[in-house]
């Protein structure tokens, strides 16, 4: 089984709809991240969480919100989806402390907003 | 502020030829540097990383990269390309020990038979 899973893997929705993307991990990591990937722009950080009570905005948080329901779960919500939020979304995890410096990525969720 | 540039959004090489993917960074502190690979319809997978130890770093699948501070570069190389190397490659920089990353725009590698 994959260590970092994302659901759904693909989603098509309409402008104005509320959408939730979910991420779960079995790695026992404290830190979780949400990125979006757009062609030619690489990955950009939306939100990150260092533990259940610690949520931080990333580079492009406008139009998004997150919820860290448990150490293993980190959800990304689009309250009112718009077409320029069409992208590939990745969740990532990392253990805490300076001794570990690698992020582990989920398979991605492809979101299309019509 | 940290940033990453990758010269060439698309690179094509013949099977067996040298692979060279370029990455230049800017950072206000000694950085950690990473190369990730993304195969079609998959997430990102770590290829290799530089974390202030040896400047020549060896990764998986025969890839290596050399950290050159004077050139602010961390280019990725492989002596002989294989068809299975076709993927998108991302360079990333971190100024806080990998807690947060800035990714480059990516380079798509095609390997021609």
Interface residues (C-beta under 8 A of the other chain):
Chain A: X4 X31 X35 X40 X41 X42 X43 X44 X45 X48 X58 X90 X92 X94 X98 X100 X101 X102 X103 X104 X105 X106 X107 X108
Chain B: X4 X9 X32 X34 X36 X41 X42 X43 X44 X45 X46 X49 X51 X90 X94 X97 X98 X99 X100 X101 X103 X104 X105 X106
